[in-house]
Amino acid sequence: MEIVQEEQNGENRAEYGSYLIKELSTQLTQEFGKGFSRQNLWNIRQFYNTFPILSAVRRELSWTHYKTIIKVENIKAREWYANEAVVANWSTRALERQIGTHYYERLLSSKEKQPVINEAKENTIKLQLTPKDVIKDPLG
């Protein structure tokens, strides 16, 4: 990705990267319409840095899921949240809740895992994806 390569060469390049993001945002928005805000381009850049190998990406997850997952710094936790989001059919709200309550870390540190699992299920049941949610916003 051009943005990342330009930024990797020191502070002056990083400043150029900020300028590049701003210019790209303007150009892409004019050419293709919405979806290319500066923040979204930074998210795309962060996604590229976090998942440089496309085969590591779970296609069952939406862009909104990934915008949430890329904020998790621990690689193992990030992978676990991505896999668990698919297996447990978590909506992005459920995923945000689980990350915010440090579900992965609580499971690892707990001697009695079942109460932690039960609590997580109980608190995300109302947040699960429904067919209506997917039809309403197929891209997340």
Buried (B, 14 or more C-beta within 10 A) or exposed (E): EEBBEBBEEEEEEEEBBEEBBEEBBEEBBEEEEEEBEBEBBBBBBBBEEBBEEEEEEBEEBBBBBBBBBBEBEEEEBBBBBBEBBBEBBBBBBBBBBBBEBEBBEBBEEEEEEEEBBEEBEEBBEEBBBEEEBEEEEEEB
